């Protein structure tokens, strides 16, 4: 049976990260030979919030870049006053402007004020969208959201990639291939090695990469693993490949099974009932007070620290 080649929009919808695989998937779907179940629409709301939040970030970045470009060519007085400022300090100062002076100065200051206010509005919009996204993601899959290093954005992206019915992927290897973290043989001669995959969903691959970086910087188990692998002679790129594959296996388990999330609602009342400050707890465990605060509010997940903290409070 002759199958027509799908148009550009259809190929983009199926998978723009790998045109060859997308074309093959389209041929299989049109010919009736596709055997896997399609994604359902239970994550449509999460996808909408995620896209809106990402577009807010892009628009905010564009506005910030425009501010920088205007300041480069602005009159000397404006450039000397606002050029040295950075980040939020510059945005706040520009948003409070009262344009005055000659026509050139007035026009430049008016443009800077408009862009600064746009940045502030987009920042507030992104914060609100991220909060709503976090609520939906946590309600949809609390185990995934509670995993170490998984924030609202990365959890939403993994849910979007897997779809609302991730059971259609039969094994963790299929999910790893979908995310582009399945090891690809790259041996040559006597060298036996693997490389990173360049296929799959690149947005999901980027989400796993961000989780990997967070764990490499702050997760004790991951840091110990990196130290052991470095001692064996592996490069940082090889270690990241191994970690991304291991994290993909963990994320697949969170997506396909119900993962119990330890409760933390009792920690803060127990601490307050004994008149113990956050600073005292942080000094005892050798961490920042913010770590204990986020742990009590359920923002950060660290099962080892949570259990140790609870035992210490009960005996204090």
N, C-alpha and C positions, 0 to 999 in steps of 0.2 A: 504494500500500500504506500502510495506517495505521500510524504509529509511535507507541508509547506514550512519554510524557514520562518520562525517567529520574528516579528518586527522588533525594532530597537526598544520600544517601551516594554514589550513583554520580556525581552532578555534582561532589561534592567530590573524589572519586578522580580524575576526568578532569582537572580544573583549576579550583580554587577561585578563582584570581586573576581570571578573566574568565568570569562565568556564561554570557554569551551565546555566546562561543566554545565553552565546554564543552558547552552544550546542543546547538550545531550539530554538534560532534564526535560526541556521543552519537547523534544522529539519523543521521549518516552511517554510524557503525559498526553500528547496529542495522538499517539498511536495506540494508547490504551495498555501499554506494557508496564507502566509505573505501578509498583507494588506497595510503596510506603503511603501511609495516610497523610493527607495535607494538614497544615497547621489550622487550628480552629481560631475563633475570634475572641477568646476569653481574655487576651492580653491587648485588645484594641485600645482600651483606655490608657494602659501603661504606655503603649507605643505613642499615643497622641501627646501625653504629657512629656514624654521623653523627647520627642521631636520639638515640641514647643520650648522646652528648657534649653535644648542645644541651639535652637535658632536665636534665643535670647542671648546666649553666650557669644555667638558669632556676631550678632549685631552690636553687642557691647564692645567686643574686640575691634570691630571696624570703627566705631566712634572714638575709641581710645587712640587708634592709629591716626585718625583724622586730626585729633587734637595735637598729637605729636608733630604731624606734618605741617600744620598751620603755624605752630610755634617756631619751627625751623626758619620759616620765611617771614615771620611777623616782625614788626618794627622793633628796634633795639630795646626800647623801654619795656615793651610787653615781654619780649624774650628774656630780658634780664630779671624781670620780676617773677615770672611763672615757669621759666625753663628749669631752674634748679629744683623745683618741687617735684615730688614723685608720688605715684599711686593715689591713695584716697585724699591725701593732703592737697594735691593739685586739683583733683576733681571738685572737692569742696570749695576751694578758693575760687575756681572759675564759675561754679554755680552761683556764687554770691555776688558776682560782678554787677556793676552798674555802668554800662558802656557810656563813655563820654569822650570828649576831645574832638580832634579833626575827623573828617569823614573816614579816613583810612583806619584810624584807631578805633572809631566807633564800630565800623563794619567787622573788623577782626575780633574785637571783644564780644560783639553780639554773636558771632559764629561760635566762638569758644564757649560762651555761656550756654548756648543752645545745645551744643554737643555734650557739655558737662552734665546738664540736666537730663539729657537722654541717657547718659551712662548711669546716673543714679536711678532713674526709672527702670532701666533694664536690669540693674542689679537687684532692685526690690522685686521685680517680676520674676527673675530667676530664682530668688530665694523662696518666693511663694510657690512656684511650680515645683521646685525640688522638695519642699515640705509635703505638697500634695502627692508627688511621686513616691516619696518615702512611705507615706501612709498606705498607698495602694500596693506597693511592692511588699511591705511587711504583712499586710492582710492576705495577699495572694500566696506568699511563700516565706513564712517567718524564719525557717531554717536557713534558707539561702541568704536572706538579709543579715542574719546574725553571724554568718561565717566571718572569720577574721579577715579584715582588709576589704570586705565587700560593702561598698556604699550604695546609695540610692541609684546613682547613674550606672554603675557596673552591674548591679543586680537587675535593673530594668533591661539593660542591653542583653544579658544572658537569657532573661525570660523571653524577650522578643525573638532572639535567635532560636531558642528551643521551641517557642510556641506554647500555647496553653495546654497542649497535649504532648509533652515530651516523651511519653511512653511509646510514641511512634518510632523513636530511636531505640533499637533493641539493646545496644551495648554502649559502654563508655567510650569504646574506640570509635564508634560512629559519631558520637558527639565531639570527640577530639578532632576527627577529620573535618567535621562541619565547622569547627572553630579554627582550623588551620594549625593545630599544634601536634598533629600526629607526626612522629619522627619519619623523615625521608632518608633512605640509605644514600650515602654519598661517599662510599668507599672507593679507593683507587689503589691498585697494587697491594702493598702490604698494610696500607692504612685502612683501618676499619672504623668508620665514624658515621654519624647522622647529622643532618642539618635541619634548620627550621623549614617548615612548609610555607610556601608562598600562595597557597590556595585557601579555600574556605572563606568564611565570613570574616572580613578584616576588622569589622567593628567589634565582634566578639573576641577576636584575637587581641585587639587593643585593650579590651576590658580585662582579659586574663593577664595581660602584661602589666597593667596598673596594679592589679591585685598582687602580682609577683613582686613588684617594686616595694609595695607597702610592707609585705611580709619580710622581704630581705632587709628592710631598714629597722623594723620594730618587733618582729615576731622572734622570740628566743629560739624556738625549734628550727625555724628557717635559717636563722643566722648560724646556728651550729651546723646545719646541713651544708651551708655554703662554705664554712670553714673546712669541713671534712672533704668536700669535693675539690676545693682549691688545693688542699694538701696532696691530693692524688694527681694533680697536674691539669685539671680541667680549666678551661678558660671561662670567663664570665658569661660569654654568649652561650656556651654549652650548658652551664649551670642554669641559666634562665630557661633554656629549652626544656631541660629536665623538670624544672619547677612548674613551668606552664603545663606540661603534660600531667604532672601529679595534681595540680590544682584543677585541671579540667576533669579529672577523675572524681575529685571531691565535689565539684559543682554539679556533675551529672548525678551523683548520689543525692545531693540536695534537691535537684530538680525532679527526680523520679520517685523519691521515697519521702516519707514524713520524718523529718529530723527533729528530735526533741531539743528545745531551747531551754537551758537552765533558767529558772526564775531568779530575778534580782530585786523584786519588789520589797523584800524584807530587809535589805541591807541598810538603806537609809534610815527607816524607823528604828532599827536595832541600834544603829550608831548614835542617833539622836537621843534615844532613851538612856544611853549611858554617858551622855554629855561628852562625846569624843569628837574632836574637830577633824575636818578633812586634812588639815596640815599634819596632825598627829598620826593619822593613818598613813599618809604619804611618807612621812619620815620613817615610820616603822618598816614599810615595804620598799623604801628606796626609790619611789617614783614621784612624779609631779602630782600635786593635788587635783589637777584637771583630769588625770587618768582615773583617779578614784571617783570623781564626780561623774564622768561619762560612763563609768562602769555601773554606778548606782542607777543612772537614768536609762540604762539599756542601750546606749549609743555605741559603746565599745563592748566587744565580747572577748573575754579571756577567762576560760573555764578554770584554769589552774589558779589564777589570781583570785577569782571569785570564790572558789572553795577555801583557799587559804584565808581570805578576808573574812568569810563567814565564820570559820573555825576560830579565828583570832577574836572576833567580836563576841562570840559565845563564851569564851574563856576570860575575856577582859573584865 
